[in-house]
Amino acid sequence: MAPPPVYNQRSPSPSQPSGKGEVSDLKMQLRQLAGSRAPGTDDAKRDLFKKVISYMTIGIDVSSVFSEMVMCSATSDIVLKKMCYLYVGNYAKHNPDLSLLTINFLQRDCKDEDPMIRGLALRSLCSLRVANLVEYLVGPLGSGLKDSNNYVRMVAAMGVLKLYHISASTCVDADFPTTLKHLMLNDPDAQVVANCLSALQEIWSLEASKSEEASREREALLSKPVVYYLLNRIKEFNEWAQCVVLELVAKYVPSDSNDIFDIMNLLEDRLQHANGAVVLATIKVFLQLTLSMTDVHQQVYERIKAPLLTLMSSGSPEQSYAMLSHLHLLVMRAPYIFSSDYKNFYCQYNEPFYVKKLKLEMLTAVANESNTYEIVTELCEYAANVDIPIARESIRAVGKIALQQYDVNAIVDRLLQFLEMEKDYVTAETLVLVKDLLRKYPQWSHDCIAVVGNISSKNVQEPKAKAALIWMLGEYAQDMQDAPYILESLIENWDEEHSAEVRLHLLTAVMKCFLRRPPETQKALGDALASGLADFHQDVHDRAMLYYRLLQYDVSVAERVVNPPKQAVSVFADTQSSEIKDRIFDEFNSLSVVYQKPSYMFTDKEHRGPFAFSEELGSLSIGVESADNIVTAQRVEANDKDLLLGTSEKEESRGPGNNGSAYNAPAYDGSPALTAALQTQLDLVSLDHTPAASVSSTSLAIDDLLGLGLPVASTPAPPPPPALELNPKAVLDPNSFQQKWRQLPISISQEISISPQGITALTTPQALIRHMQGQSIHCMASGGQAPNFKFFFFAQKAKESSNYLVECIINTSASKAQLKIKADDQSTSEAFSSLFQSALSKFGLP
């Protein structure tokens, strides 16, 4: 018997080919080994196959050896088979013509005596995902579903799902879903049952929109017999399969309370499972089943607490974070149940930052009257930590607890001690918290100001901290002796201050200080207004102009605008609405909990609904504007309607505080004496009945007093432009619209806010379309699904053929609309934009 052919080893490392000829050498060596039955041939093939797979893995194109690999696959060596299937699966999808070469040997292997080879061949055959090879899959799949070996049936069940994604009609016509259902209910192997269930769920969910029969079959999966059949076999399944079954059970609607208790008794031991995914899936079932039973729901919280805390404290940091995220969601719904277990949330020295940060949030959430002292003491220890991010987070946590009105006296003393630590980051975070505390607890102003007054503004560099310090200097200017001089030194360095937030606070603070202590702040105010008016930032410039004109008009009016009587802030609104939190709770045991946002906020556009937005108009369904031709979007579910009102923007609810009477800032009390003093200081006169010459002299008096030197123009305001009228019966065919959209430049591109009433009314695109049509603005195309809707509108000027085209994208979760306006007559774009926004603002109003 002849020895196996010898091949050259040109490259010492399979991952580093010596040149372009290496692949050619491999091809020649594989061809020499093809068909050889000499001893040691399989070992030689293995070495060559490893080289090919290695090259393929690092991105080298080895598709040229495709035919040789197929020829060498004629062997009983299962290792060679696996490597060949891997190679074929990688190149077949990109080279459909080459995949034809694999059909014969894969079909032959599907009939092999070895069940492992049969299963591997069937999996590879279904993984080719080439549309023109679908006819070759039906036979092997049918045989695989009836195979005597459970591994082959398991592979065949998932192969049916792959076939469905390649050609749904072929899969349904072959009646594979019915076969899968029979296997799911009768197969003795648990893994086969799980694969059938997983495939059927996906197939029937996708088919439900096309077929009533598929919709009925999907509902049948949630019937009591099927659910109980799967629950009685749940111990036979592996962890993945158990999670699939439990996810199905979580959607089951029980008939009565006995049904609920039966299911919970069947799943009781799953709470002690070692796998965290199984425990979380079981907890989701318990929570969903008992939502309508308040007392039992609370008992469920008590029951699931121990398993979650155990999994949190054991395992990897990643697992701990996942468990903490779910615990955090539950704590936000029922903090009193976890308040006695606060020590489980203390940070350990070797935990990563993301785990520590979430634990600090947990400590904040479980704080109450009985445990606040211990929690704050622990947090204060973290404030001195060498880990600066954790020190910052711990100080913020202390402040959040104080804002919850737990042990405020002791917490304020602790925060003031932080200011004496002389650490920049500690001082910065503490100043921000002291500002919030003073807004809620003004009775602590004397103690806080005494400590804050000793802090040098030169030692505070962080924008938010500097803004907080400036706010206190302006708000409590009469209690801080050096306030005008500190503000003056900050204004001198105006050009060196890069933060617009700080410059805005500085303008307001110096204005407040001037209204309380005019002689000392006169020069500082003049310098601040001059710098603000010359500032490149639009908001800073506008605020400086506002203050300048207020002083120019009437100092008493300026006093009421800039420094009105204030009430203490009773509640700092949460950044997440309750509707958002409820949606996250409904998506328990998913990434939504880890990300702390509903799934639609972070999934790709293709997962948000049937309408995928495109930058090109041609991808939309466009027709003549009529009620029948409008593109219909799916109706938003009823429980999503209120969710559209939620925003992530922080708002503050103001009202009488619970800590005493309404708070008046330590400022101007409306006394005539102070008004007269300010009026004398400014040398202003009332402008209510003053002629234009007096107005000019008043402006010059202010400019001269404050050192601005900005003369006021006496030219009258230009007359308003004539109102734009639109044609209520405008007509524009789709082709003309597309052509104009491509040719015309964008006249206006802007983002505007949508009123809460408008967001609530926007359940489908048709609602807005009908409203805008009543405003003589017509819709060319529309579509989308919450939270994103997209519209293309058009309008025509009355008595003219001038057109206006609008692309309007509305995000209901952010209450924003993105507008792009194109016009034949560019000079009237602004007028049309105002008209369009006015029409949009009326949407949803009675």
DODRENBA-612790 format. One record per residue (C-alpha): x, y, z; residue in three letters. Coordinates in steps of 0.05 Angstrom, whole numbers, plus 5000, padded with zeros to 4 digits. Layout:
BEGIN
XYZALA/...
This chain:
BEGIN
500050005000MET/502850674980ALA/504551185034PRO/500451835037PRO/503052394994PRO/507852865026VAL/506353615024TYR/510954195037ASN/510554605101GLN/512155295074ARG/509355705132SER/511555565203PRO/504955865229SER/498155725198PRO/495956435216SER/501756755178GLN/501956525105PRO/508456645070SER/505356925007GLY/499956884954LYS/502556204932GLY/500755894999GLU/493355814980VAL/495355514913SER/499855014949ASP/494054824995LEU/489554714935LYS/494654264902MET/495953864966GLN/488453774979LEU/487453534907ARG/493053014917GLN/489552754980LEU/482552734950ALA/480452014940GLY/486651724973SER/485451145022ARG/492651055044ALA/494050995119PRO/495051675152GLY/491052045098THR/485952305148ASP/491452585192ASP/494452945133ALA/487653215114LYS/486553465185ARG/492953875182ASP/490954185116LEU/483754305138PHE/486454665200LYS/490655105156LYS/484755275112VAL/480155435171ILE/485755845203SER/486656265140TYR/479156355134MET/478656585206THR/483757145198ILE/480357395134GLY/484457075079ILE/480256875019ASP/480756125010VAL/474556034969SER/478855774911SER/479755104948VAL/472155004953PHE/471754414905SER/477854074936GLU/474854145006MET/468453824982VAL/472253254949MET/476253125012CYS/469953095054SER/468652385031ALA/470952075096THR/468051775160SER/472452225204ASP/467552655242ILE/472853185257VAL/474153285183LEU/466653315171LYS/465853865222LYS/471454285193MET/468754185123CYS/461754385144TYR/464555005177LEU/468255205114TYR/462255065069VAL/457455455113GLY/462056065111ASN/462956105036TYR/456355835009ALA/452156435030LYS/456856914993HIS/457956454933ASN/451256144914PRO/454255814853ASP/459455454895LEU/454055214943SER/451154774888LEU/457454354894LEU/455654194966THR/448553954957ILE/450253234936ASN/455153084991PHE/450853415045LEU/444653035022GLN/448752395022ARG/451252545093ASP/444052665116CYS/442951925104LYS/449451695138ASP/449151135190GLU/452251575243ASP/446852025274PRO/452052545291MET/454052615218ILE/446652625198ARG/445253185246GLY/451453595227LEU/449953515153ALA/442753735162LEU/444854335203ARG/449954535150SER/444954435094LEU/439854895128CYS/445255405144SER/446955525070LEU/441156025068ARG/441056044992VAL/434156174963ALA/435055764900ASN/436855144941LEU/430455134981VAL/427654544942GLU/433454114967TYR/431854245040LEU/424753985043VAL/426453255036GLY/432153215087PRO/428153635137LEU/422153175131GLY/426552575143SER/430152915200GLY/423753075237LEU/421952335235LYS/429052085251ASP/429851575307SER/435551965338ASN/433652555383ASN/439752965362TYR/437552945289VAL/430353135308ARG/432953705350MET/437153985292VAL/431253885244ALA/426654295288ALA/431254895285MET/432354755211GLY/424954875199VAL/425655565228LEU/431655705183LYS/427555475123LEU/421855935143TYR/426556535142HIS/429156335073ILE/422356175043SER/416256235088ALA/411455965035SER/415555335024THR/415755195099CYS/408255295108VAL/406454905044ASP/410554305069ALA/406254325133ASP/412454345177PHE/409154765232PRO/403954215242THR/409453695247THR/413154125298LEU/406854185340LYS/405953435340HIS/413253335361LEU/412553865416MET/406753505448LEU/409152785438ASN/416652745432ASP/420052395492PRO/426352825487ASP/425853485525ALA/430753855481GLN/426753685419VAL/420553945453VAL/424154595471ALA/426754705400ASN/419854575371CYS/416755075420LEU/421955605404SER/421055515328ALA/413455515332LEU/413256145374GLN/417356525322GLU/413856235261ILE/406756345286TRP/408357035312SER/410757245243LEU/405056885207GLU/399657155253ALA/399157805213SER/398057405149LYS/393656835170SER/387856755220GLU/389656025228GLU/396756205250ALA/393756715299SER/389456165329ARG/395355695333GLU/399456235369ARG/393856315420GLU/393355565427ALA/400555555452LEU/397955955512LEU/392255475527SER/391955125594LYS/393354415569PRO/399754625532VAL/402255055590VAL/401054515642TYR/404153985597TYR/410554395592LEU/410554565666LEU/409953835686ASN/416153675644ARG/420154295663ILE/425153915705LYS/427253515644GLU/429254135605PHE/436154465607ASN/436855185631GLU/435755495563TRP/429555085550ALA/426755245619GLN/427455985605CYS/423655895539VAL/418055535575VAL/417756035632LEU/417456615582GLU/411456285551LEU/408156165619VAL/409056905637ALA/404257075580LYS/399056575603TYR/392556865630VAL/390056415688PRO/382756265694SER/382256365769ASP/386356425833SER/386955675840ASN/390255655772ASP/395256175796ILE/397055795859PHE/397655145821ASP/402755445774ILE/406655775830MET/406955115868ASN/409554765806LEU/415055295799LEU/416855385872GLU/423154975868ASP/425655365807ARG/427055945854LEU/432755535884GLN/435855385816HIS/443255525809ALA/442255885743ASN/440556615749GLY/436656635684ALA/431956095708VAL/430856445774VAL/429357115740LEU/424656785690ALA/420956445748THR/420457105786ILE/417457435724LYS/412056895722VAL/410457005796PHE/410157755789LEU/405857745726GLN/400957235753LEU/399657615818THR/399058335791LEU/391658335805SER/392458045875MET/395558585919THR/396658175982ASP/399457575945VAL/403758035902HIS/406958315965GLN/408257615991GLN/411657455925VAL/416458025937TYR/418157726005GLU/419057035974ARG/423657255916ILE/427957705959LYS/432457155986ALA/434056815919PRO/435757485887LEU/440257705944LEU/443757025942THR/445157075867LEU/447357795875MET/452657615926SER/455257005889SER/458056925819GLY/461557405773SER/460958165776PRO/456958145712GLU/451857685743GLN/451658115806SER/450258735763TYR/444558385727ALA/441458165792MET/442458855823LEU/438959165763SER/432858735774HIS/433058855849LEU/433459595836HIS/427159565794LEU/423459185849LEU/426059645903VAL/423360245866MET/416459915867ARG/416659675939ALA/422559985978PRO/419659816046TYR/420459066034ILE/427959136023PHE/429359676075SER/431659166128SER/436658856080ASP/440559496066TYR/447159196089LYS/447058726030ASN/448059345987PHE/454359586021TYR/460259635972CYS/466059155975GLN/473159385960TYR/474258905902ASN/467759045864GLU/468059415797PRO/465460125791PHE/458959945756TYR/456859475812VAL/458659985866LYS/454860535831LYS/448560115826LEU/449259925900LYS/449560655918LEU/443060765881GLU/440060175919MET/442160475986LEU/438861125966THR/432460765947ALA/431760346011VAL/433360926059ALA/427861076109ASN/427161356180GLU/429760716212SER/436160616172ASN/438261306147THR/443561416201TYR/447160756186GLU/446760856110ILE/449161576112VAL/454961376158THR/457060846108GLU/456461326050LEU/460761836086CYS/466261316090GLU/465961236014TYR/466561996006ALA/473661956032ALA/475261375985ASN/481261415939VAL/476561205883ASP/474361895861ILE/468261685819PRO/465561285877ILE/466861865925ALA/462862315879ARG/457161825873GLU/456861725949SER/456262475961ILE/450562505911ARG/447261925946ALA/447662296013VAL/444362895980GLY/438762475950LYS/437162186018ILE/436962886048ALA/432063105994LEU/427562526015GLN/426862876083GLN/430162326124TYR/434462586183ASP/435863246148VAL/439263576207ASN/444763056213ALA/445663006137ILE/446563756129VAL/451963746183ASP/455463176146ARG/455263556080LEU/458164176111LEU/463763756138GLN/465263526067PHE/466564256049LEU/472164266100GLU/475763656070MET/479364116020GLU/478763615963LYS/476763935898ASP/472063385875TYR/468763325944VAL/467764075947THR/464864095877ALA/459763555888GLU/457863825957THR/456564525930LEU/451664255879VAL/447963875933LEU/447964475981VAL/444564895928LYS/438964375920ASP/438264315995LEU/437565066003LEU/432165065951ARG/428264555992LYS/430364736063TYR/431465496063PRO/431565496140GLN/438665206135TRP/441265796096SER/444766126155HIS/448965516172ASP/450465346099CYS/452366056078ILE/457066116137ALA/461165536111VAL/460365686036VAL/462766396047GLY/469566126067ASN/470565766000ILE/474866125950SER/471966155880SER/478966045852LYS/478865335882ASN/472365145847VAL/473664975774GLN/468064495754GLU/462464855716PRO/456664565756LYS/459964705822ALA/461965405802LYS/454765535777ALA/452065295844ALA/456865755883LEU/454866345839ILE/447466195850TRP/448566225925MET/452466875918LEU/446667195881GLY/441066885922GLU/444067055990TYR/447967675971ALA/445568076031GLN/447867526079ASP/454767446047MET/458968066059GLN/463867936002ASP/458767715950ALA/459268335905PRO/466868315905TYR/467167565891ILE/462367655832LEU/466468245807GLU/472767825807SER/469167275768LEU/466667785717ILE/473768035706GLU/475467335682ASN/469367295637TRP/473267135574ASP/476866565609GLU/470366225629GLU/468665705576HIS/462165455606SER/455865805581ALA/452165535642GLU/456965915689VAL/456366555648ARG/448766515651LEU/448766415726HIS/453766985733LEU/449167465696LEU/443167285740THR/447167295804ALA/450167985792VAL/443268245773MET/440367985838LYS/446168265877CYS/445268945844PHE/437968955863LEU/439868835936ARG/446369225941ARG/446469735884PRO/452470175902PRO/457269585910GLU/454969215848THR/453969785798GLN/460669705763LYS/460268945763ALA/453368955731LEU/455669435677GLY/461668995661ASP/457368365662ALA/452168655615LEU/457468915567ALA/460968235566SER/454267875559GLY/451968305501LEU/458568155465ALA/458367415481ASP/458466925423PHE/453566445458HIS/446466615437GLN/443266455505ASP/448266885543VAL/447367455494HIS/439767415498ASP/439667405574ARG/444268005578ALA/439768375529MET/433568185570LEU/436568465634TYR/438969095598TYR/432069235570ARG/428669085636LEU/432969595671LEU/431770065613GLN/424269985621TYR/423069985697ASP/427169755756VAL/421069515794SER/419069075736VAL/426268805733ALA/425768655807GLU/419368255798ARG/422167875739VAL/429167715764VAL/427967645838ASN/420667475852PRO/418267165918PRO/419866425916LYS/416965815948GLN/421165235971ALA/421664655921VAL/417564095952SER/419063545902VAL/424763435853PHE/421463065796ALA/424262395775ASP/427762365708THR/423561745689GLN/415961765686SER/411961235720SER/409560985652GLU/416660855631ILE/417960465695LYS/411660045684ASP/413959885614ARG/420759655640ILE/417259225692PHE/413158895637ASP/419858725604GLU/422658405666PHE/428457915654ASN/430958285593SER/436158805574LEU/430959345587SER/432059255661VAL/439659285655VAL/439359905610TYR/433660205653GLN/429660395591LYS/424260045549PRO/426759625491SER/424160085437TYR/429060615461MET/435260215445PHE/433459705391THR/434859835318ASP/429760175274LYS/428159515240GLU/425559245306HIS/421059845320ARG/415459655274GLY/413559495203PRO/415360185176PHE/422760305168ALA/424661025157PHE/429161195099SER/432861815079GLU/430061745009GLU/422861934995LEU/422461374944GLY/422360854998SER/415661115024LEU/408860904998SER/406561524960ILE/399761644930GLY/394762194916VAL/392662524981GLU/386262205003SER/383561835062ALA/383861175025ASP/391061235001ASN/394361435066ILE/399760945090VAL/396860625152THR/401360505213ALA/399760005266GLN/395360255321ARG/399060405385VAL/396859955441GLU/392260255493ALA/397260185549ASN/402360575508ASP/397961185500LYS/399861505566ASP/407061295556LEU/407761785499LEU/407262355550LEU/413562135587GLY/419962525576THR/426962445602SER/427863185615GLU/428463375688LYS/422863805714GLU/421664075783GLU/414864125815SER/414164755855ARG/409164855910GLY/408564995984PRO/413664596021GLY/412264096076ASN/417664406119ASN/413965036138GLY/410765636106SER/412165866035ALA/419366106027TYR/421066816007ASN/428166905985ALA/432367366028PRO/431567935978ALA/427568525958TYR/421068555997ASP/417469065954GLY/418569646001SER/417970335969PRO/424370566002ALA/428670055965LEU/425070195900THR/426370935907ALA/433770805924ALA/434670385862LEU/430870875820GLN/435471435844THR/441570995833GLN/439670865761LEU/436871565749ASP/431171245711LEU/424271515696VAL/417871145684SER/416670985611LEU/409270865615ASP/407471545585HIS/414371795564THR/415572055493PRO/421071775449ALA/425972315468ALA/425372125542SER/426271395524VAL/432771555489SER/435171975547SER/433371425596THR/437370915555SER/443271385553LEU/442771475628ALA/443270715639ILE/448970655589ASP/452671215622ASP/451370955692LEU/453470245677LEU/459070435629GLY/455970085570LEU/455870635518GLY/450570285476LEU/446070805442PRO/438970595429VAL/436570645358ALA/430371075351SER/428170775284THR/421170505286PRO/419969755280ALA/418869505209PRO/411569355192PRO/409668615198PRO/409768225132PRO/403068065101PRO/399867415125ALA/401166805082LEU/394866485053GLU/394665765029LEU/390465414977ASN/385664945013PRO/384764524950LYS/392064444931ALA/393863854887VAL/400763554874LEU/402162884842ASP/407262424874PRO/412262454816ASN/412463204818SER/413363184894PHE/419262714889GLN/422463124833GLN/421763774872LYS/424263454936TRP/430663234902ARG/431863894866GLN/429964424918LEU/434964614973PRO/432964585046ILE/430465275067SER/429265135141ILE/431464555185SER/429464595258GLN/427064205319GLU/420664415354ILE/416864165415SER/410063825411ILE/404863965465SER/402663395511PRO/395663445482GLN/398563345413GLY/402662745434ILE/396562425466THR/392362545403ALA/397762235357LEU/395461515363THR/395861405287THR/398561825229PRO/391461945204GLN/389662375265ALA/394962895248LEU/393662845173ILE/386363025182ARG/388163605227HIS/393363895180MET/388763825121GLN/383964285158GLY/389664795159GLN/390464735082SER/396764305091ILE/396163645055HIS/399762975066CYS/403462625010MET/406062025050ALA/406161795122SER/407861205165GLY/411160965228GLY/409560685296GLN/410460965365ALA/414961285385PRO/416861505314ASN/412261775260PHE/414362065193LYS/410362515147PHE/411362875080PHE/406763475074PHE/405763975018PHE/402064635011ALA/400965154957GLN/400665914963LYS/393666184948ALA/392866484878LYS/399866244859GLU/403165594838SER/408765654891SER/409565004931ASN/412064845001TYR/414664155018LEU/415663905089VAL/418863295120GLU/416363215191CYS/419162675238ILE/415662645305ILE/418762285365ASN/413162205416THR/417761965472SER/421662615469ALA/415663055449SER/419863335392LYS/418963435318ALA/424463505266GLN/422363955208LEU/425664035139LYS/422164555094ILE/423464665020LYS/420065204980ALA/419565454909ASP/419566164937ASP/425266184988GLN/423266875013SER/416766615043THR/419766015078SER/419866345146GLU/412566555140ALA/410565845120PHE/414665555177SER/410965995227SER/404365785196LEU/406165045198PHE/408465075270GLN/402165455289SER/397864905257ALA/401964365291LEU/401264705359SER/393664685353LYS/393663925343PHE/390163575401GLY/386864205428LEU/379364195438PRO/
